[in-house]
């Protein structure tokens, strides 16, 4: 479960405002990645829409897309 706080939502809105041509459907996607040292890591990215299998969390007027798995 993910909770989006008001501070987190404000930070995401600032990021979205600075990204060129971000549609209203855009959100922050959290996915798995691998760090340069080979350790597990997370990747955050502004994306136009969720992937089909993503879990979508909406709160405080922002969306977060979480990679399934």
C-alpha positions as CSV (number, residue, x, y, z in Angstrom):
1,X,0.0,0.0,0.0
2,X,1.3,3.5,-0.9
3,X,0.1,6.7,0.8
4,X,0.6,9.9,-1.1
5,X,1.1,12.7,1.4
6,X,0.3,16.3,0.7
7,X,4.0,17.2,0.6
8,X,4.7,14.4,-1.8
9,X,1.8,15.5,-4.0
10,X,3.2,19.1,-4.1
11,X,6.6,17.8,-5.0
12,X,5.2,15.8,-7.8
13,X,3.1,18.7,-9.1
14,X,6.3,20.8,-9.2
15,X,8.1,18.1,-11.2
16,X,5.2,17.7,-13.6
17,X,5.1,21.5,-14.1
18,X,8.8,21.6,-15.0
19,X,8.4,18.7,-17.6
20,X,7.6,19.8,-21.1
21,X,4.2,18.9,-22.5
22,X,3.1,16.6,-19.7
23,X,-0.5,15.5,-20.3
24,X,-3.2,15.5,-17.5
25,X,-3.0,11.7,-17.5
26,X,0.7,11.7,-16.5
27,X,2.0,10.3,-13.3
28,X,5.1,9.2,-11.5
29,X,6.0,5.6,-12.2
30,X,7.9,3.5,-9.7
31,X,9.6,0.4,-11.1
32,X,12.4,-2.0,-10.2
33,X,15.9,-1.4,-11.5
34,X,19.5,-2.4,-10.7
35,X,22.0,0.1,-9.3
36,X,25.5,0.4,-10.8
37,X,26.8,-1.8,-8.0
38,X,24.4,-4.6,-9.0
39,X,22.1,-4.0,-6.0
40,X,18.4,-3.8,-6.4
41,X,17.1,-0.3,-6.8
42,X,14.0,1.7,-7.7
43,X,13.5,3.9,-10.7
44,X,11.2,7.0,-10.6
45,X,10.0,8.5,-13.9
46,X,7.4,10.9,-15.1
47,X,5.3,9.0,-17.7
48,X,2.3,9.8,-19.8
49,X,0.2,6.9,-18.6
50,X,0.5,3.6,-16.6
51,X,1.6,0.3,-18.2
52,X,-1.3,-2.1,-18.5
53,X,-0.2,-4.2,-15.5
54,X,0.7,-1.2,-13.2
55,X,-1.2,-0.6,-10.0
56,X,-2.5,3.0,-10.0
57,X,-2.7,5.0,-6.8
58,X,-4.4,8.4,-7.0
59,X,-4.5,10.9,-4.2
60,X,-4.1,14.7,-3.7
61,X,-4.7,15.3,-7.4
62,X,-1.7,13.2,-8.5
63,X,-1.2,9.6,-9.8
64,X,1.5,7.1,-9.0
65,X,1.9,4.0,-11.2
66,X,3.6,1.1,-9.5
67,X,5.2,-1.7,-11.5
68,X,3.4,-5.0,-10.9
69,X,5.5,-7.7,-9.4
